[in-house]
Amino acid sequence: MYVSVDSLPELTPEYQQAQLQAVHDAKVVYQFEVVKVPPTDYGDIITWILGALMFFWIGYQISWLGVVVASLFVFALGSYFYYAGNPDVKQTVTLTERGMIVSDLKLVPDACFAALRYSGYVGIAISVVGVVLVGPMMFIGAGAGLLMSFKMAGVENRPKTRVLPFPPHTNYRMYDVPECRYKHGLVQWHLSPMIEKEIESEDKKAVYRENRIFYFSSYAASTEEQNQFLKHLRQFITVTEEG
């Protein structure tokens, strides 16, 4: 059963903030954690091997010192990409009486983020010295690099959290995403509100998209965990379609 966009509350900033806060404040009914391990991307591995060989060849053409520098560069960059390029993610799904909270934390060693912060500090220091020696004109060519340095200097491994409030009188369609699967039998699930699509005007389309995005959620779960989660989820919303 689809509901009309007009029957839903207007998504004013105040209403959205109140709904998100209500989910956080509501009683926790069920919670589970999984570690999402991406499938091995052999294409990226082959590309990285070819790139590493190119660095070694360039270093060999320079001198033995070039080989050493290339080796250190490949080792440092390879370590970073191994841990942070496509990392495992610890996902926590919390079901409350007013909605869902899905939190994703990248399982990346703190040393990777420390290295990024230090490289940001080095970039800022180089920019400051360059301004002193060259003058403000240096910012014309190095502005983007300086901005990136400030961003890297403040980088931290913080969890990414998404909140799904349950709208009134709205059913949901739940379906898995075959293109997005993980190791150990984890499947990506989408929980999409069944809102009637309005095509009368561009304004109606915009309101429809806004509601779909605000009330949409996704998470990963094994078949066993999904069955347990659905038992609790159906206490609060009606899931009319699955598959």
C-alpha positions, 0 to 999 in steps of 0.5 A: 500500500502506497501513501501519498506525499501530501499525507506525510508531514512537511519536512521542515528543518525543525520537523526533521531535527525533532524526528532524528532526536526522537529516534536517538531518545527512544527505547532500544528494542534490538541491536546487532553488529557485523563486520563488512568485509569487501570482496577481493578486487583483483583488478585493483591488485593488478593495477597496483602491481603494475604501478609499483613495477613502474616506480621501481623501473623509474628508480632503477633508471636513476641510480641505486638511491632511486631504487631505495626511494622507490622502494620506500615510496611503494611500501608506504603507499602500499601499506596505506592502500592495503589498510585504508583503500578498501577497509573492513567496516564495523556496522552497528544497527540499532532498532528503537521504537521510533526508528533505526540508527546505522553506524559504520566505522572503518577498521583502519589502524590509527597509524594511517590517520596519524600519517595523514595528519602529519602529512597535512602538518608538513604541507601547511609548514611547506606552504607557510615557508613558501609564502615567507620566501616567495610571497603571497603569490605562492597561494595562487598555485598552491591554494588547493594543496594548502586546503587539502593539507588543512583537511588532512591535518584534522582527519579522524576515524569517526563512525558514519551514522545514518538515522531512519525515522519511521514515518506515520502510516507508511509501509516499507519495501525491503529488498536485497542488492545482489550487486553489493555483497560482502564476504561471510554471507553478508547481504546488503538490504534496502528499506525503502518507504512506499510513497506514491510518486507524484509527477504533476510538477517539478515541486511535487517530484522534489518533495517526493525525492526528499521524503524518499531520501529522508525515510530510506535506510540500508544495512548489511546482515546475514540471513540469520541476523536478517530474520531475527531483525525482521521479527522485531522490526515488524512490531513498528512498521509493515514490510509489505514486499521482500526479495 
